[in-house]
Structure formats: structure tokens, C-alpha cells
Amino acid sequence: MCPSRIPDGKQRGWIVPIGGAEDKESRRQILKRFVKLCGGRDAEIVIIPTASRKLDTGARYQDLFERLEVGHSTIVDFATREDGQRDEYLRAIENASGVFFTGGNQLRISTILGGTAAAKLIRNRNAQGMHVAGTSAGASILSEHMIAFGKEGSSPRAGSVRLAPGLGLTNRFIIDQHFRQRDRLGRLVAALAYNPFAIGIGLDEDTAAFIGPDETHEVEGTGGVTVVDASRVSFSSVDAVTEGQPICILGLIVHVLTAGATFNLHTRQASSTALVQLRD
């Protein structure tokens, strides 16, 4: 799905993919920042646990947000495609200042929500200023091009990744999560070999990319974010190799960012200015 047009006089809400296993008990920096973005004690956050088959996932995040003193949180668990048209669910999203997708299986979200009124409304509301975050599978679903599944390993190989349509808040990046912990560089690079327009964002656990209306991606959390830019690729063998063979790809630009570093998705420029100021 393509991103919604930003209305005149409006600014898009933040998009916040999280690499999974975010800190929920100690400093909780990522979730605290999301809550603050959404309005703190005035926030209205809709929790969507559709990716998870665990019945208590929504309730656990609702309890967590309550402990972070969110104004109000609502669980909207889309269990069937028909739920994507339910008036009460649509009203909750319409009134929300933020939406949070939990982890689980991203294909469960896309097959249940894809093409529904709820998916369209989330895109439209984000374009109008509502913030949207997701952790693990909930992070993967946020972009137009989604990694559905793939094989682990550092080398890109033909057939090592399968893409599917995501929610479509943006078409600028492809997300992979649990990145360093599950050795997923190869499948992210393979995804970019198929679609070099996009920027690859590999999120370590307890690490998030806070992507603002100006397309600047700010790193928050205790891990790293691997940014893979394929805009200057001069050669790729992806069209010539057979299933399982390694892909030759020349000209990739790779950045590894930690908290305080930024990357602009429009200019494709990385910056460590905040880190230099911190050291000074």
C-alpha cells in the first residue's frame, strides 16, 4: 500500500519501529519517548496486539502504558478481516494520538488488516499527525515493503528473503528487527537487491528508530541501528543467480548508528553531531 498524502497545513506523525525486546522494566527509554510524543498524560494510545497469538499481550502493554502514566489506552485486537470494518475500532483509531503494534508474526497483521478500512485509516491518520510505533513484527509491518520471512546469515543469497506488502506508512525503508541478535544482515541486503530504492534499517533489540516528519531518523535505545543504502549500487547479480547462491552486490553504503546518531531518509546523510556534543 502506498503512503497517504499529507494534507496541506499538516505534518506527518512520527513513525517508530522498534527492534523487539524493548526495556519494559528499567529505564524504558523507548516507550517513555513514544508516550511523550503522544501527549503523556493527555495521550490516547490504541494497542493492536493482532500479531501475537498470546491472549495476554494487549493487556500486558496496557498495564505498561498505565505505569508510564498514559492518559488512556485501548486494546483493539483485530482477529478477523471483518474486524477491520468495525465502527468502534475505527472510532478508537480516529480519536487516538498514537497507535502501537505489538510483536508476533507480521504476516498475521498483513493478512488480517491489509486492504481494510482500519489499515487505510491508520495511514491517513499518520499523514495527519498521529504517531505510530511497532515492536518486532509490529515494526516490520509499518513500511510499504515488508520482510515476511527469510533465512539468517551474514551473506545475501538468492531466495533468502521473501517480501510482502506492509501497512504502507512510508515507502522509504525496509525494516528488519532482532537484527544483530539473529544475524539478519544477509536477508536485509538481499531485500535491497530486489528493491534498491528503499533504505534498509536493521534494528537491534531494545533499539528504535524515531523517524520524524522531516524524514530524520533518530536512534534511541541500548543497541545499534544498521542502515544500508543501496542508492549507489553499481552492480548486482540478483537477476542471474539461482536459489541459494550468494548475491554479488557492489557499491552498498553501510552505517552503524547508536543512540544520538541520525540518518536523513531524504538526503541519505548520516550524522554523529549529537554524539560529538555529548563527548564535549
ZIRA-V486043 format. One record per residue. D_CENTER is the distance of its C-alpha to the mean C-alpha in Angstrom with 1 decimal. Layout:
# ZIRA-V486043
d_center = <D_CENTER	D_CENTER>
This chain:
# ZIRA-V486043
d_center = <14.9	15.3	13.9	16.5	19.1	19.1	22.5	25.2	25.4	21.8	18.7	15.1	13.3	10.7	7.0	5.8	3.0	6.2	8.1	10.2	13.8	13.3	16.8	18.2	21.8	22.7	21.3	18.0	16.9	13.2	14.0	17.1	15.4	13.1	16.4	18.3	16.1	16.7	20.4	21.4	24.4	24.1	20.5	20.0	16.9	16.3	15.0	14.0	14.9	15.4	13.6	16.2	19.9	21.0	22.8	22.3	18.5	18.4	21.5	20.4	17.4	19.9	22.4	20.0	19.2	22.9	23.8	21.6	23.9	21.6	23.9	23.0	20.4	20.6	19.5	18.9	19.0	19.0	21.2	22.6	22.0	24.8	22.9	20.6	23.7	25.0	26.2	25.6	21.9	21.6	23.6	21.3	18.3	20.7	21.8	18.6	17.5	14.1	12.2	10.5	9.4	11.0	10.9	13.4	13.4	10.9	14.1	15.5	13.1	13.6	17.3	17.9	16.1	16.1	18.8	19.6	20.6	17.8	15.0	17.0	17.5	13.9	13.5	16.8	16.4	13.3	15.6	18.3	16.6	14.9	11.8	8.8	6.8	5.7	7.1	7.9	8.3	6.6	3.1	5.0	6.5	4.8	6.7	10.4	10.9	9.5	11.0	13.1	15.1	17.1	19.6	19.2	21.2	21.3	22.9	21.5	23.6	24.2	22.8	20.6	17.4	17.0	14.7	14.4	13.4	10.1	10.0	10.5	9.4	9.8	11.5	11.3	8.9	8.2	5.9	8.2	8.5	11.9	12.7	16.1	17.2	17.0	18.1	15.5	16.4	18.7	16.4	13.8	17.0	18.4	15.4	16.1	19.8	19.3	17.3	18.2	17.2	13.5	12.4	11.1	8.8	9.9	9.0	12.1	12.6	13.1	11.2	8.4	7.8	9.3	9.4	12.6	14.8	16.5	13.6	14.1	11.4	12.9	12.6	13.3	14.5	17.0	15.6	14.7	12.1	13.5	13.3	15.1	16.8	18.9	20.5	23.8	24.1	27.8	28.1	26.3	28.2	25.6	28.0	30.9	29.9	30.2	28.1	27.5	28.8	27.1	25.7	27.3	25.1	26.5	25.2	21.7	20.7	18.8	17.9	17.2	16.1	16.7	16.8	18.4	17.6	15.9	15.0	15.6	13.8	17.0	19.7	17.9	19.6	18.8	20.6	21.8	24.0	22.8	23.6	27.0	27.8	26.9	29.4	32.0>
